[in-house]
Amino acid sequence: MQIQILPSLLAADFGALRAEALRAENEGGDALHLDIMDAHFVPNLSMGPDVVKMCKAALHIPLSVHLMMTRPDQYFIKFIEAGADSLLIHIEADCDVPKTLHRIHDHGAKAGITVNPDTPAQMIFPMLGIVEEVLCMTVHPGYGGQSFIHEVLPKIREIRDYANANGAPELDIMVDGGINSESAAECARAGANLFVAGTALFGEADMKRAVNRVRTAACEAFVS
């Protein structure tokens, strides 16, 4: 199982987004993570397709786009056209989630399902035959800089064990929220292999060292 580190652009300097995106690539990020917030599903408004388009033109690494939106079915095509390589939507979204995941595939992107901290793992089990990725939120979505919620760890293990038992050992499990070297190790031990980190990476003068620290901690702790 490949361990990947995804710097989260939400934690970057918004006055220098292109430079910050390039920094994430040049300092060892495996992909760039972009949080799209609609000020309805979550109480914040962040980025739109034009930021994705700018990143696609500037970078060579994949773009992981997380739609924190009430109606992702109405907007996902705009983000694929802008350059998203993978799109993550919420199981809690107010749309036909399986249909939207299939449509994401139909338009040439990888699909992922996201589950909030308070939502049971069982809610996403019917989606695991559709998606390449599961994102377990380890904070309540909407704002960066929150503290890691340790109570999510059993859910990560439950999803990994379910995937292993149902013919999907290759399923990527991503975590996002309060991720640093310590929490990454905890999540890796529970079965996560993709790690979105914002403040712990963009907040460091030496991002390469920070990326390597998170990667090493996760690699050493990972249990499939």
ABEGO torsion letter per residue (X at the ends): XBBBBBBBAAABBAABAAAAAAAAAAAGBABBBBBBBAGAABBBBBBBAAAAAAAAAABABBBBBBBBBABAAAAAAAAAAAGBABBBBBAABBBBAAAAAAAAAAAGBBBBBBBBAABBAAAAAAAAAABABBBBBABBBGBBGBBBBAAAAAAAAAAAAAAAAAGBAABBBBBBEGBBAAAAAAAAAAGBABBBBBAAAAABABAAAAAAAAAAAAAAABBX
